[in-house]
């Protein structure tokens, strides 16, 4: 009798424990439905990136060299004073249509020079960039450096669309109601509100703050929107300059597998023709 009684007690305790958990779960669900948790400032105010149509989008995308060259000009004239591009070599620019002579001139005229060390004196100096050099790093003594942009289009979700949205996302302001609901989201002094940035406030001032900050040689009007699109396309290229080669290789593999499958099926029909099952 005692073992039977002990087993009954174990079952009762187990049922009671499960019952308590079920009650707690039901209570939590009811409370969540009646009083849903309030969204954080980031959840409420953060915007998803805008749609950006580039020639490089999709599995059959190709680089638009004219647009990428415009984007490089924007990077050179607007972004390069703060951001590095240290994963890219000057001679890589030949892939987007620059001649060897143009690349050498771009490298030589680049404002940030290559650091060199005098081993005997133990001091550092500078020399002009060569076409074979990577774009030199930009340093801010004592404060660190803004992020390198070489892989930015790969490092951020939505890539080029994120860059484009961030660059054109300045100018938004919190309404008085939003300031009251989210006091922590009010932009601190020295920061800039941007709903496309992860925590809404960014230290970088708007780099593209007016039209015609650069002059395009192909006659394209350099509006803020156009410059943002062009530099976004350029950063897609810097993040994956071999994209077109990868697309061509992928297409060749798919065609090869398709043809092989057709031939294999034809061989199967030939071998088993006339054989009764």
N, C-alpha and C positions, 0 to 999 in steps of 0.2 A: 504493500500500500504506500509506503513512504517514497519509493522511487517514482511511482505514478504521480503522487502528490507533488514531488519536486519538479517533474516534467511539466505538470500543469502550471505551476508557478512560473517556470521559465517562459512558457508560451504567453501567459498573461502579461508578464513584464515586457516581453518583446512586442506584443500587440499595443501595450500602453505607450511604449517608446515610439513606435511607428505612428500611433494616433497623435501624440504630441507634435511630432514632426509635421504631419499632415495639417494639423491646426495652425501651426506656425506658418507653413507655406501658404495656406489659404488666406490667413490674416495678412501676410505680406502682399499677396496679389491684390486683395481687396483694398489695402491702403494705397498701393501703387496706382490702382485705377481711380480711386477717389481723390487722391492727392499726388499726382504725378510729380517726380522730381523736377525742379527747375533747371533749365539749361544754363550751362556756364556761359560766360561772355564769349569765349571762343566758339562754342557750339551755336550760339544765337547770332553772332555778328560775322563770323568767318564766311567768306564767299568761296564757292567753288570756281576754279579757273574758267575763264571765258573760252569759247570755242575758237580754235585757231587753225585755219586751213593753210597748210604749206605743201609745196610740191613734193616734199620728202615724206609726207604722211602715207601710211598704208604699206602693204607688202610689196607693191610695185612702185613705190615712191622713188623719185630721182631728185638730186640736188639741182636747184636753180642757181647756177653760178653767179648770175647777175645780182640776184638778191643777196646771196652770201657775201659777195664783194661789198655790197652796200652795208651789210651788217658788220663786216670787218671795219669799214670806215667809221661806223658808229662806235664800235668798241675802241678803236684807236683814238678817236677824238673825244669821247665822252667817258668811257669806262676804264681805260688803261691807266689812268692816273691813280686809281685806287685798287683795281683788281688785276691779279696775275692771270697768265694763261700758260702756266709752266709745263703742261703736258704736250704742248704743240710746238713744233719747230718752225722757224721762219720759212724754210724751204717747202714745208707742207702747203704753203699758200699757192704753189704752182698747181696743185690739184684743183683749185677753184678758178684757174684761168690767168693767174699772174705769170709774167715771163720771168726768166732767171734774172735778168737785169733789174726788173722791178722789185723782185724779192730782195736782191742784194741792197738796193737803195732803201727799201723799207727797214731792213735790218740795221743798216748803218745809221739811218736817221732816227731810229727808235730812241725816245728820250731816256729810258732806263738802260744803262749800260751793263755789260757783263763784269761781275767782280773778279778780280785776279789777285793772287797773293804773291808778294815778293818774299820768297822763302829765306833769302839771306837777311833781309831787313826785318822780316816778320811783320810786315805791314800789308794792308790791302789797298788796291787801286782799282782802276776801271779800264776797260777797253771797249772799242766799238763791237757791236754784235756782228756775227757772221751768219750767213744763210743757214749754216748747219747748226747754229745755236737754237736752243729753245727760248721762247719768250722769257725774259728775265723776271724774277720775282719782284714784287713791290713790297717794301717793308715800311712799317710805321714804328720807329723806335719807341719803346716803352708802352705801346698800346696794342701791339700785335698787328695783324694784317687782315683786311677783309678777305672773304673766301675766294679761293682760286676758281675761275669760271670754266676751266677746261672741260670738266665732266658735269657741269651744273644741270644740263638738260637730261642727264641720266640719273643724277642724284636726287632729283625732286620728282614727286608724283605728277604726272601730266606734263613733265618736261617743258617743252617749248611753250605750251599754253600757260604754264605757271609763270615762266619768265615774262611772257607778254602781259599777263594779267597783273603781275606785281608792278611792272614798269608803268602801266596805265591806270593803276588802282589808287594812286594818291589823289587827294582832294576830297575824299569822303570825310564826313564829320558825324559824330554821334549826336543824335537828337537829345533835347533836354530830358525826355522820358528815358532814353537809353542810358544817359549819364546817371540818372537817379537809380535805375535798376542795376547798373553795372559800374559802380564807382571805381572799381579796380581797373576798368578798361579805359578810363580817361587818360589821354595821352600825356605822359610826363614831359617836363621841359627837356628839350634837346632830342625828343623822339618824334616820329611821324606816324600818324594813323594810316594803316593800309589794311583793308579787310581781306586781302589775299595772302597776307603774311600769317604764319602759324599763330603767333601770340598777339596779333593785331597791331602792335607797335614796333616800329623798325628804326634803327639808328641811322640808316642811310637816307639822306635827303633825296627828293625826287631827281634822278639824274637827267631825265628827259622832261624839262620843265617849260619848253617853248618850241614852236616850230622853227625849222631852218637852223638848228644847231650845227648841222653839217650841210655840205653842198654836194649833192650827188652829181657825178659826171654824166650819168645817162639821162639827166633831165627829170627824174622822178622827184616829185615834191616831198621834201623831208618834213612831213608832219610828225607830231609826237606818235600817233598811231602807227604810221609807216615805219618810223625808226625802230619802234618797239618790235614790230613784226620782223624787220630785217635782222636785228641783232639776235632775236630769238632763233631765226633760221640759221644764223652763223654759229650759234652755240650748239645747235643740233649737229652741225658738221664737226665742230671741235670735239664733241663727245663721241662721235662714231664716224670718222672720215672714210672708213671702208664699208659704209652701209650699202652703197650701190653694188660693190663687189659681192657682198654677202647675199644681197637680193638675187643677183644673177646666178650665183652658185646654187642657191636654194631652188630657183626655178629650173636650173639644169638637172638637179637631183630629182625633182618631182617628175619632170618629163622622162628622165631615164627610167624611173621606177614604173611610170605608166606604160611606157613602151615595152619594158621587160615583162610586165604583167600580161600585156596583150599577147606577146610572143609565147610566153609560158602557157597561156590558156590555149593558144592555137596548137602548140606542140601536144598538149594534153588531148585535144580533140583528135589530132592525127594519130597518136599512139593507140588510143582506145576506139578508133573508128572500126566498126564491124564486130566489135567484141560484145557478145550478148551478156547481159547482167542476169 
